[in-house]
Amino acid sequence: MAVLGIGEILVAVLLFVVIRYWRLNRHTPIVKWPILGMLPSLLLNVPTIFDYITSLSKQERGSFMFEGPWFLNMNIFVTSDPMNVQHITSTKFENFGKGDDFRDIFEVLGDGIFRSDSQLWKYNRTILHSAFKQPSFRLFTHKTIEKKIESCLLPVLDHACKAGMEVDLQELFQRLTFDNICSVVLGFDPNCLSIEFPEVAGEKAFTEIENVLLYRHIMPRCLRKLLKWLQVGIEKKHKQSQEIIDQMLYEQITTSKFKMLSQSRTQADDSQYSLLNVLMNNESGKEKVDDKFLRDTAINLLAAGRDTISSGLTWFFWLVATHPSVEAKILEEIQENLPQIKGNWKDLGVEGLGKLVYLHAAVSEALRLYPPVPLEHKCALKSDVLPSGHRIDAKTMIIYSLYSMGRMEEIWGNDCLKFRPERWISKGGGIIQVPSYKFIAFNAGPRSCLGKNISFNEIKMIAAAVLWNFQIHLVEGHPISPSISIILHMKHGLKVIVTKRSIGT
Ligand code: HEM
């Protein structure tokens, strides 16, 4: 029998230590390995990362420091404590920016609002805030989605219904919201949503980029940089996708400029309205309105308005389909409050939408449990002590989990995991206003979402139109779980069969 060499003995001892360590710690969520820190546990839990963060947060009373391998500088402070979140987003807003790491990961967003801090952010926010509050903008967004529902969404569902075919509602909503946000921002409809489900390069490129972005968060920075430098794997895909998107954006910017030059403002009508045009006409920002500024602003708005709404809609429809009593109450509310609609959902109008309190509550409840943006990323500029007592050094990366905050008993009570729209309705029958640092789906403080009202209106219009006209049946056995992305998509989509609803005809 051969005698074991020193190498083999060392490997055997190492294996023994690793297996023993794993066996002792396998039921503890926070496992810190010698040298590697918590990285192995994180990698093992990547497929269920949002629930993993939630269980660690619960175990550590809201906050914990994720410690990566000491040589990779990967320490991240993770919190779901609403007091910490209020401190970061509002009280000490000036001390918590996006930071260099965020800028590095999200370079595709250029100098747009999501990727900027300080003066540049203020400049972006002021311009967009003034564009968003114009009544003409609100009216235009309402009309655009109304037209899209009427001319595309309902006919596509009608077709699926007649053909008895399965539909992936997630894909359908992604196509719808991409068409819609492109129409609003660029003044151009790529027509992704039609019976044929055509492949539109720009739309596909967006999905590719989102998938890469979450992996960039998890991957050690040096590995990310190496892949980027070598232009292989996910980094190659990212570059190709960005080129496709840039080509689409610059083409639209050139077309918009050309149209603006060839037609005087007095001739302007609805068909020329777009956020690009509003920005190009914006006197206060004239010196900065170059093509790069327009490209950066446009891509930030497309990112903001496309997948957030489609993700919210997908989870909403799944929750409603699995809670028939909620569906019945939504339909009852539409019928009671709007007896005149008699089959025509369009008669809802803006005022009609305001009357649908239960529907509003059901949408809020879906966004609480499944926030389209599950994690937020910040960086401390100076050292600080958080309300939880944790000390944060300057340049520490911070993640607050919107997903976990929607599942905290301390905020939502013992039934926090239940889909219960009633929790949003006051005794007087109105919507209970929950502070944004608790209902965090739209972020809180000075950087809270500029599209919150638009989103509620859009989701409610689509929900009312679809539920009024169709019954949604989930395809049996189809698995439902979140995908690993910066947006909370469903990993396998939402496969359904639709049938015509008789009250809507
Ligand atoms: C259900 C739909 C939506 C959700 C859940 C949502 C959520 C959020 C969240 C979490 C942020 C903070 C992001 C960050 O700072 O990194 C944000 C910011 C923002 N959102 Fe939304 N959003 C939605 C739809 C929209 C739409 C439709 C628009 C516009 C068309 C929009 C425009 C913006 C803008 C401009 C910001 C940047 C605010 C800033 O940094 O000052 N959002 N949104």
Boltz pocket constraint, residues with backbone or C-beta under 6 A from the ligand:
constraints:
  - pocket:
      binder: B
      contacts: [[A, 113], [A, 114], [A, 125], [A, 128], [A, 301], [A, 304], [A, 305], [A, 306], [A, 308], [A, 309], [A, 312], [A, 371], [A, 372], [A, 373], [A, 376], [A, 377], [A, 440], [A, 441], [A, 442], [A, 443], [A, 446], [A, 447], [A, 448], [A, 449], [A, 450], [A, 451], [A, 452], [A, 454], [A, 455]]
      max_distance: 6.0
